[in-house]
Amino acid sequence: MTRRPTQFRPPPHSQKRPKIMRPVKIDPTGESGPTRRQTRGRAWRRSSRGLYVPADVDASDPQQRVLEAATAVPEGYITGWATFAWSGARWFDGFDHTGQLLPVPIVVHENRRATQAGYVITQERLSPRHDRELDGILGTDPTRSIAFEARYATDLADAVVALDMAMATDLVSIREVAAYTRSLNGWTGVPQLREALLHAVENSWSPMETEMRLIWVSELGIHRIVCNHPVFDLAGNHVGTPDLLDVEAGVVGEYDGALHLVGRQRAHDIKREADFRRLGLEYVTMTAADRRDPSNFVRRTQDARQRALLAQGARAWTIEPPAWWTPTTTVEQRRALSTDQRVRFLRRRSA
């Protein structure tokens, strides 16, 4: 009977990966892998040419997909979304916005391999400054990886979403990506990367928030927008931290997913809306249906802005924090936090 292959065992300092398995080759003895006959049954799945994993290993798990690609091309370096998925980043799940699986991008110095399903090979120049050993496999550093992802994104919006979600990991900053971009003159997709950097922010907490912000910018020409920035009353009390705030008009924008529709979360949202309105802020909500067709959301925002601008007087709110507040709206500020502070101050972002 063939032994089940061992789980992937990264270095002791790494995070745990209990659900993924390293692909193995055929073994005529059945000791270290399946026999050829066993690969023709239902108990094993071919992960790539000549490599197999048990059939019950989740083929859509992003870290499993990265490990399978890295094992198939051991001389290559994973990059793009795969670097962030391997690091455990929340929003890099290996699916595009239509729900289709993305291939794992791999950089190689010399391409001597035929293309296989599951990964895509690129021979773009890779400086030793940007290659890394990433927890047991080879990869590129976060700066080069997210620049690759934004350059090859389907469109500008996808590029901005990728950058925003990379900034949310605190592994890269806009300044670092912009500095790296200046070294890429003539590379594929650099104009899109440069434009995406103009729209990227360091404090978006989800792709939906980024999409909502881009709608405000592209459809309504709103540019003075802060993301997940705390709002205070004039006495210095923290009132709330909205997904978006149109600073010019005084309009709060919130994205409500399924979590916001029931139970204590819904009650919390209702109270928070009342708190914002009490300060004179208008309030508009985006839902999943608005992502498919944003026209109604655009109209609701226009109406809210008009009411806010007509009612403007002395403001009862501010985004200037009091002296006791610890700011966390930039990558630099979050990197400066202690471990205890990250747990305390960033728990809502991680929820």
Rosetta blueprint (number, residue, H / E / L):
1 M L
2 T L
3 R L
4 R L
5 P L
6 T L
7 Q E
8 F L
9 R L
10 P L
11 P L
12 P L
13 H L
14 S L
15 Q L
16 K L
17 R L
18 P L
19 K L
20 I L
21 M E
22 R L
23 P L
24 V E
25 K L
26 I L
27 D L
28 P L
29 T L
30 G L
31 E L
32 S L
33 G L
34 P L
35 T L
36 R H
37 R H
38 Q H
39 T H
40 R L
41 G L
42 R L
43 A L
44 W E
45 R E
46 R E
47 S E
48 S E
49 R L
50 G L
51 L E
52 Y E
53 V E
54 P E
55 A L
56 D L
57 V L
58 D L
59 A L
60 S L
61 D L
62 P H
63 Q H
64 Q H
65 R H
66 V H
67 L H
68 E H
69 A H
70 A H
71 T H
72 A H
73 V L
74 P L
75 E L
76 G L
77 Y E
78 I E
79 T L
80 G L
81 W H
82 A H
83 T H
84 F H
85 A H
86 W H
87 S L
88 G L
89 A L
90 R L
91 W L
92 F L
93 D L
94 G L
95 F E
96 D L
97 H L
98 T L
99 G L
100 Q L
101 L E
102 L L
103 P L
104 V E
105 P E
106 I E
107 V E
108 V L
109 H L
110 E L
111 N L
112 R L
113 R L
114 A L
115 T L
116 Q L
117 A L
118 G L
119 Y E
120 V E
121 I E
122 T E
123 Q L
124 E L
125 R L
126 L L
127 S L
128 P H
129 R H
130 H H
131 D E
132 R E
133 E E
134 L E
135 D L
136 G L
137 I E
138 L E
139 G E
140 T E
141 D L
142 P H
143 T H
144 R H
145 S H
146 I H
147 A H
148 F H
149 E H
150 A H
151 R H
152 Y L
153 A L
154 T L
155 D L
156 L H
157 A H
158 D H
159 A H
160 V H
161 V H
162 A H
163 L H
164 D H
165 M H
166 A H
167 M H
168 A H
169 T L
170 D L
171 L L
172 V L
173 S L
174 I H
175 R H
176 E H
177 V H
178 A H
179 A H
180 Y H
181 T H
182 R L
183 S L
184 L L
185 N L
186 G L
187 W L
188 T L
189 G L
190 V H
191 P H
192 Q H
193 L H
194 R H
195 E H
196 A H
197 L H
198 L H
199 H H
200 A L
201 V L
202 E L
203 N L
204 S L
205 W L
206 S L
207 P H
208 M H
209 E H
210 T H
211 E H
212 M H
213 R H
214 L H
215 I H
216 W H
217 V H
218 S H
219 E H
220 L H
221 G L
222 I L
223 H L
224 R L
225 I E
226 V E
227 C E
228 N L
229 H L
230 P L
231 V E
232 F E
233 D E
234 L L
235 A L
236 G L
237 N L
238 H E
239 V E
240 G E
241 T L
242 P L
243 D L
244 L E
245 L E
246 D E
247 V L
248 E L
249 A L
250 G L
251 V E
252 V E
253 G E
254 E E
255 Y E
256 D L
257 G L
258 A H
259 L H
260 H H
261 L H
262 V L
263 G H
264 R H
265 Q H
266 R H
267 A H
268 H H
269 D H
270 I H
271 K H
272 R H
273 E H
274 A H
275 D H
276 F H
277 R H
278 R H
279 L L
280 G L
281 L L
282 E E
283 Y E
284 V E
285 T E
286 M E
287 T L
288 A H
289 A H
290 D H
291 R H
292 R H
293 D L
294 P L
295 S H
296 N H
297 F H
298 V H
299 R H
300 R H
301 T H
302 Q H
303 D H
304 A H
305 R H
306 Q H
307 R H
308 A H
309 L H
310 L H
311 A L
312 Q L
313 G L
314 A L
315 R L
316 A L
317 W E
318 T E
319 I L
320 E L
321 P L
322 P L
323 A L
324 W L
325 W L
326 T L
327 P L
328 T L
329 T L
330 T L
331 V H
332 E H
333 Q H
334 R H
335 R H
336 A L
337 L L
338 S L
339 T H
340 D H
341 Q H
342 R H
343 V H
344 R H
345 F H
346 L L
347 R H
348 R H
349 R H
350 S H
351 A L
